[in-house]
Amino acid sequence: MSQTHETVLEIDLDALAHNYEFLTSKLHPDTKVMGVVKAFGYGSDACEVAKELASLGVDYFAVAYVKEGIALRDAGITQPILVLHPQPVHFESLIDRCLEPALYSARILRSFVAVAEGKKQQDYPVHIKFNTGLNRLGFWESDTEWIVERLAETQSIKIKSLFSHLAASEDMNEREFTLGQIANFKNIASDMAERLGYRPMLHQSNTSAILNYPEAQFDMVRTGIGLYGYGNSEAYDANLKPVVHLKSIISQIHTIEPGETVGYNRAYKATHFAKTATLPIGHADGISRNLGNGVGKVVINGHSVPIIGNVCMDMLMVDITGIDCKEGDEVIIIGSQQNASDLAESMGSISYELLTAISQRVKRVVRRKPKR
């Protein structure tokens, strides 16, 4: 990674390839892979990530909303794209761009069939989501008969896959619950296949399940956070590499006397002669105010230093007392020297929230080592 001269988010495609290869090494040879690139590729750059994953052989992509799928199509992505949480207002655009919807309720299924029939579709691929315990989206096990009856009334759609979502696959204290979800999904899939007369693809595993429940791979797995370098445990994180490196610089250095304060609401009060550095990054860039007042840290020239005072909209201040640094020096906020999990944990959150909060106004820079 190169020295930066402004606030940037560097996206390391070599790290992405490493993570993909590690995760796929845990799969059976015939297990397909769905790369999850929703939320701007977990805060990175969905299109650049998707292009790299496509070159590595990923079978499917998943996004949350239709707009995200359209962006991938506009970037030249040709692989199938599952839209996990589509809304009826976007169904026409979804079909126009050859995206594939997750149908998760009676209302959504009826709405999509109406649009598909209106556009004279035949066997349009859809994915039926079942709720096996997360209690967020999905049909119930008792809905299988109703679903098949509705399918028999139309030629416009055909089920491409059945899927569900695990609630706690990263928590081995919840192993019994997770095994129950897996068993429930197997029963649903068996019932659906018998009623349909054919067997759609099955997928339930997320990143943590790939690592913790190899028996639940089914036909395909979905991986999101693992691609970006986080395995939801220290043991697996050691095998993964952070894809994004959030960096900034020191804009200005101040020396303050005991009793002087720093920032809004005078939240930091010096107890000694101190040196502070101001960085051009704030909560409008995704650095939560919860990281202020000594909760979060950044890394300057190999030294971990605390964020002091309240995080401002466009700036934050750190205590650099005793640190050899100067204005213009690089600052690491997220990267190999401080990963997103550790920084998020300091404020009682998770890597997902911290990564996806990185504002789109932060400049994205794609990095990869030159091929020899």
NORDABEL-V938206 format. One record per residue. N is the residue number from 0. RES is the residue in one small letter. PHI is phi in whole degrees, -180 to 180 (* if undefined). NEAR is the number of other C-alpha atoms within 10 Angstrom. Layout:
BEGIN
n=N res=RES phi=PHI near=NEAR
n=N res=RES phi=PHI near=NEAR
END
This chain:
BEGIN
n=0 res=m phi=* near=10
n=1 res=s phi=-91 near=6
n=2 res=q phi=-67 near=11
n=3 res=t phi=-102 near=16
n=4 res=h phi=-123 near=15
n=5 res=e phi=-161 near=20
n=6 res=t phi=-75 near=22
n=7 res=v phi=-140 near=19
n=8 res=l phi=-115 near=27
n=9 res=e phi=-88 near=25
n=10 res=i phi=-113 near=24
n=11 res=d phi=-94 near=22
n=12 res=l phi=-71 near=20
n=13 res=d phi=-67 near=15
n=14 res=a phi=-66 near=20
n=15 res=l phi=-60 near=25
n=16 res=a phi=-63 near=20
n=17 res=h phi=-60 near=18
n=18 res=n phi=-66 near=23
n=19 res=y phi=-62 near=23
n=20 res=e phi=-66 near=14
n=21 res=f phi=-65 near=16
n=22 res=l phi=-66 near=20
n=23 res=t phi=-71 near=17
n=24 res=s phi=-68 near=10
n=25 res=k phi=-90 near=14
n=26 res=l phi=-103 near=18
n=27 res=h phi=-66 near=13
n=28 res=p phi=-57 near=8
n=29 res=d phi=-98 near=9
n=30 res=t phi=-80 near=16
n=31 res=k phi=-81 near=21
n=32 res=v phi=-124 near=22
n=33 res=m phi=-108 near=22
n=34 res=g phi=-89 near=26
n=35 res=v phi=-92 near=26
n=36 res=v phi=-125 near=29
n=37 res=k phi=-68 near=22
n=38 res=a phi=53 near=17
n=39 res=f phi=57 near=19
n=40 res=g phi=64 near=23
n=41 res=y phi=51 near=24
n=42 res=g phi=88 near=22
n=43 res=s phi=-97 near=29
n=44 res=d phi=-152 near=21
n=45 res=a phi=-58 near=22
n=46 res=c phi=-70 near=21
n=47 res=e phi=-66 near=18
n=48 res=v phi=-64 near=25
n=49 res=a phi=-63 near=23
n=50 res=k phi=-61 near=16
n=51 res=e phi=-66 near=16
n=52 res=l phi=-64 near=22
n=53 res=a phi=-61 near=17
n=54 res=s phi=-69 near=9
n=55 res=l phi=-86 near=13
n=56 res=g phi=104 near=12
n=57 res=v phi=-60 near=18
n=58 res=d phi=-90 near=16
n=59 res=y phi=-145 near=21
n=60 res=f phi=-122 near=26
n=61 res=a phi=-131 near=23
n=62 res=v phi=-131 near=25
n=63 res=a phi=-84 near=18
n=64 res=y phi=-128 near=19
n=65 res=v phi=-59 near=25
n=66 res=k phi=-56 near=15
n=67 res=e phi=-67 near=21
n=68 res=g phi=-67 near=28
n=69 res=i phi=-62 near=20
n=70 res=a phi=-61 near=14
n=71 res=l phi=-67 near=22
n=72 res=r phi=-62 near=18
n=73 res=d phi=-64 near=12
n=74 res=a phi=-86 near=14
n=75 res=g phi=97 near=12
n=76 res=i phi=-75 near=17
n=77 res=t phi=-110 near=14
n=78 res=q phi=-64 near=17
n=79 res=p phi=-60 near=17
n=80 res=i phi=-127 near=26
n=81 res=l phi=-89 near=25
n=82 res=v phi=-99 near=25
n=83 res=l phi=-75 near=21
n=84 res=h phi=-141 near=15
n=85 res=p phi=-75 near=22
n=86 res=q phi=-115 near=17
n=87 res=p phi=-53 near=15
n=88 res=v phi=-61 near=11
n=89 res=h phi=-106 near=13
n=90 res=f phi=-63 near=22
n=91 res=e phi=-64 near=15
n=92 res=s phi=-63 near=14
n=93 res=l phi=-58 near=21
n=94 res=i phi=-67 near=19
n=95 res=d phi=-59 near=10
n=96 res=r phi=-103 near=16
n=97 res=c phi=56 near=19
n=98 res=l phi=-94 near=23
n=99 res=e phi=-119 near=23
n=100 res=p phi=-87 near=30
n=101 res=a phi=-86 near=27
n=102 res=l phi=-104 near=27
n=103 res=y phi=-127 near=23
n=104 res=s phi=-155 near=18
n=105 res=a phi=-60 near=15
n=106 res=r phi=-61 near=10
n=107 res=i phi=-69 near=18
n=108 res=l phi=-64 near=20
n=109 res=r phi=-61 near=15
n=110 res=s phi=-63 near=16
n=111 res=f phi=-69 near=25
n=112 res=v phi=-59 near=21
n=113 res=a phi=-60 near=15
n=114 res=v phi=-69 near=16
n=115 res=a phi=-63 near=21
n=116 res=e phi=-67 near=15
n=117 res=g phi=-62 near=11
n=118 res=k phi=-97 near=13
n=119 res=k phi=56 near=11
n=120 res=q phi=-83 near=15
n=121 res=q phi=-129 near=13
n=122 res=d phi=55 near=13
n=123 res=y phi=-65 near=20
n=124 res=p phi=-71 near=20
n=125 res=v phi=-132 near=21
n=126 res=h phi=-125 near=23
n=127 res=i phi=-99 near=22
n=128 res=k phi=-99 near=23
n=129 res=f phi=-114 near=29
n=130 res=n phi=-90 near=20
n=131 res=t phi=-114 near=26
n=132 res=g phi=145 near=20
n=133 res=l phi=-73 near=14
n=134 res=n phi=57 near=12
n=135 res=r phi=-121 near=11
n=136 res=l phi=-132 near=19
n=137 res=g phi=131 near=22
n=138 res=f phi=-68 near=19
n=139 res=w phi=-93 near=16
n=140 res=e phi=-56 near=17
n=141 res=s phi=-74 near=9
n=142 res=d phi=-89 near=15
n=143 res=t phi=-59 near=18
n=144 res=e phi=-62 near=14
n=145 res=w phi=-61 near=11
n=146 res=i phi=-61 near=18
n=147 res=v phi=-66 near=15
n=148 res=e phi=-63 near=12
n=149 res=r phi=-68 near=13
n=150 res=l phi=-64 near=18
n=151 res=a phi=-68 near=12
n=152 res=e phi=-89 near=9
n=153 res=t phi=-143 near=15
n=154 res=q phi=-105 near=15
n=155 res=s phi=-78 near=20
n=156 res=i phi=-132 near=20
n=157 res=k phi=-144 near=17
n=158 res=i phi=-73 near=20
n=159 res=k phi=-88 near=18
n=160 res=s phi=-152 near=19
n=161 res=l phi=-112 near=23
n=162 res=f phi=-151 near=25
n=163 res=s phi=-147 near=25
n=164 res=h phi=-134 near=24
n=165 res=l phi=-81 near=20
n=166 res=a phi=-91 near=17
n=167 res=a phi=-150 near=17
n=168 res=s phi=-69 near=24
n=169 res=e phi=-86 near=21
n=170 res=d phi=-104 near=14
n=171 res=m phi=-71 near=11
n=172 res=n phi=-70 near=10
n=173 res=e phi=-105 near=13
n=174 res=r phi=-58 near=15
n=175 res=e phi=-61 near=10
n=176 res=f phi=-64 near=16
n=177 res=t phi=-64 near=22
n=178 res=l phi=-61 near=16
n=179 res=g phi=-65 near=14
n=180 res=q phi=-62 near=23
n=181 res=i phi=-64 near=22
n=182 res=a phi=-64 near=14
n=183 res=n phi=-62 near=18
n=184 res=f phi=-65 near=24
n=185 res=k phi=-59 near=16
n=186 res=n phi=-64 near=13
n=187 res=i phi=-62 near=21
n=188 res=a phi=-62 near=22
n=189 res=s phi=-65 near=13
n=190 res=d phi=-64 near=15
n=191 res=m phi=-64 near=21
n=192 res=a phi=-62 near=16
n=193 res=e phi=-66 near=11
n=194 res=r phi=-71 near=15
n=195 res=l phi=-77 near=18
n=196 res=g phi=87 near=8
n=197 res=y phi=-152 near=10
n=198 res=r phi=-113 near=17
n=199 res=p phi=-69 near=19
n=200 res=m phi=-62 near=16
n=201 res=l phi=-123 near=22
n=202 res=h phi=-153 near=24
n=203 res=q phi=-141 near=25
n=204 res=s phi=-76 near=26
n=205 res=n phi=-101 near=27
n=206 res=t phi=-55 near=21
n=207 res=s phi=-64 near=24
n=208 res=a phi=-71 near=22
n=209 res=i phi=-56 near=24
n=210 res=l phi=-84 near=18
n=211 res=n phi=-107 near=17
n=212 res=y phi=-134 near=18
n=213 res=p phi=-60 near=14
n=214 res=e phi=-72 near=12
n=215 res=a phi=-107 near=21
n=216 res=q phi=-72 near=22
n=217 res=f phi=51 near=18
n=218 res=d phi=-92 near=16
n=219 res=m phi=-155 near=24
n=220 res=v phi=-122 near=24
n=221 res=r phi=-113 near=24
n=222 res=t phi=-129 near=24
n=223 res=g phi=-121 near=22
n=224 res=i phi=-58 near=21
n=225 res=g phi=-63 near=28
n=226 res=l phi=-61 near=29
n=227 res=y phi=-92 near=30
n=228 res=g phi=110 near=26
n=229 res=y phi=-131 near=26
n=230 res=g phi=-108 near=25
n=231 res=n phi=64 near=19
n=232 res=s phi=-161 near=12
n=233 res=e phi=-62 near=11
n=234 res=a phi=-62 near=9
n=235 res=y phi=-80 near=15
n=236 res=d phi=-58 near=16
n=237 res=a phi=-64 near=11
n=238 res=n phi=-96 near=14
n=239 res=l phi=-117 near=23
n=240 res=k phi=-123 near=23
n=241 res=p phi=-59 near=24
n=242 res=v phi=-84 near=28
n=243 res=v phi=-105 near=30
n=244 res=h phi=-127 near=24
n=245 res=l phi=-92 near=24
n=246 res=k phi=-127 near=23
n=247 res=s phi=-144 near=25
n=248 res=i phi=-139 near=24
n=249 res=i phi=-86 near=23
n=250 res=s phi=-82 near=18
n=251 res=q phi=-153 near=14
n=252 res=i phi=-118 near=19
n=253 res=h phi=-122 near=12
n=254 res=t phi=-111 near=12
n=255 res=i phi=-121 near=17
n=256 res=e phi=-92 near=13
n=257 res=p phi=-55 near=11
n=258 res=g phi=95 near=12
n=259 res=e phi=-74 near=15
n=260 res=t phi=-118 near=16
n=261 res=v phi=-129 near=18
n=262 res=g phi=83 near=16
n=263 res=y phi=-61 near=11
n=264 res=n phi=62 near=9
n=265 res=r phi=52 near=11
n=266 res=a phi=-67 near=14
n=267 res=y phi=-111 near=20
n=268 res=k phi=-123 near=16
n=269 res=a phi=-70 near=16
n=270 res=t phi=-103 near=12
n=271 res=h phi=-157 near=12
n=272 res=f phi=-63 near=12
n=273 res=a phi=-134 near=16
n=274 res=k phi=-110 near=17
n=275 res=t phi=-124 near=19
n=276 res=a phi=-122 near=22
n=277 res=t phi=-105 near=19
n=278 res=l phi=-113 near=23
n=279 res=p phi=-85 near=18
n=280 res=i phi=-157 near=24
n=281 res=g phi=-150 near=19
n=282 res=h phi=-71 near=20
n=283 res=a phi=-72 near=19
n=284 res=d phi=-100 near=18
n=285 res=g phi=110 near=21
n=286 res=i phi=-91 near=24
n=287 res=s phi=-59 near=20
n=288 res=r phi=-61 near=19
n=289 res=n phi=-65 near=17
n=290 res=l phi=-88 near=23
n=291 res=g phi=-77 near=23
n=292 res=n phi=58 near=18
n=293 res=g phi=85 near=17
n=294 res=v phi=-74 near=17
n=295 res=g phi=-99 near=24
n=296 res=k phi=-134 near=24
n=297 res=v phi=-128 near=21
n=298 res=v phi=-116 near=19
n=299 res=i phi=-126 near=23
n=300 res=n phi=50 near=12
n=301 res=g phi=84 near=11
n=302 res=h phi=-107 near=16
n=303 res=s phi=-86 near=20
n=304 res=v phi=-127 near=17
n=305 res=p phi=-81 near=19
n=306 res=i phi=-76 near=24
n=307 res=i phi=-116 near=25
n=308 res=g phi=68 near=25
n=309 res=n phi=-81 near=25
n=310 res=v phi=-65 near=25
n=311 res=c phi=-88 near=19
n=312 res=m phi=-62 near=16
n=313 res=d phi=-118 near=14
n=314 res=m phi=-147 near=18
n=315 res=l phi=-145 near=23
n=316 res=m phi=-121 near=29
n=317 res=v phi=-131 near=28
n=318 res=d phi=-92 near=23
n=319 res=i phi=-111 near=23
n=320 res=t phi=-55 near=15
n=321 res=g phi=82 near=8
n=322 res=i phi=-100 near=14
n=323 res=d phi=-81 near=9
n=324 res=c phi=-157 near=16
n=325 res=k phi=-145 near=15
n=326 res=e phi=-61 near=13
n=327 res=g phi=96 near=16
n=328 res=d phi=-68 near=16
n=329 res=e phi=-76 near=22
n=330 res=v phi=-127 near=24
n=331 res=i phi=-100 near=23
n=332 res=i phi=-103 near=24
n=333 res=i phi=-134 near=25
n=334 res=g phi=167 near=18
n=335 res=s phi=-68 near=13
n=336 res=q phi=-85 near=16
n=337 res=q phi=-155 near=18
n=338 res=n phi=-83 near=21
n=339 res=a phi=-66 near=25
n=340 res=s phi=-63 near=23
n=341 res=d phi=-66 near=16
n=342 res=l phi=-66 near=21
n=343 res=a phi=-65 near=20
n=344 res=e phi=-61 near=14
n=345 res=s phi=-62 near=15
n=346 res=m phi=-110 near=16
n=347 res=g phi=74 near=11
n=348 res=s phi=-126 near=15
n=349 res=i phi=-129 near=16
n=350 res=s phi=-57 near=20
n=351 res=y phi=-54 near=17
n=352 res=e phi=-65 near=15
n=353 res=l phi=-65 near=21
n=354 res=l phi=-67 near=25
n=355 res=t phi=-74 near=17
n=356 res=a phi=-82 near=18
n=357 res=i phi=-63 near=21
n=358 res=s phi=-65 near=17
n=359 res=q phi=-72 near=16
n=360 res=r phi=-80 near=11
n=361 res=v phi=-74 near=19
n=362 res=k phi=-63 near=12
n=363 res=r phi=-97 near=17
n=364 res=v phi=-130 near=14
n=365 res=v phi=-89 near=14
n=366 res=r phi=-122 near=16
n=367 res=r phi=-161 near=13
n=368 res=k phi=-71 near=9
n=369 res=p phi=-60 near=5
n=370 res=k phi=-77 near=4
n=371 res=r phi=-85 near=3
END
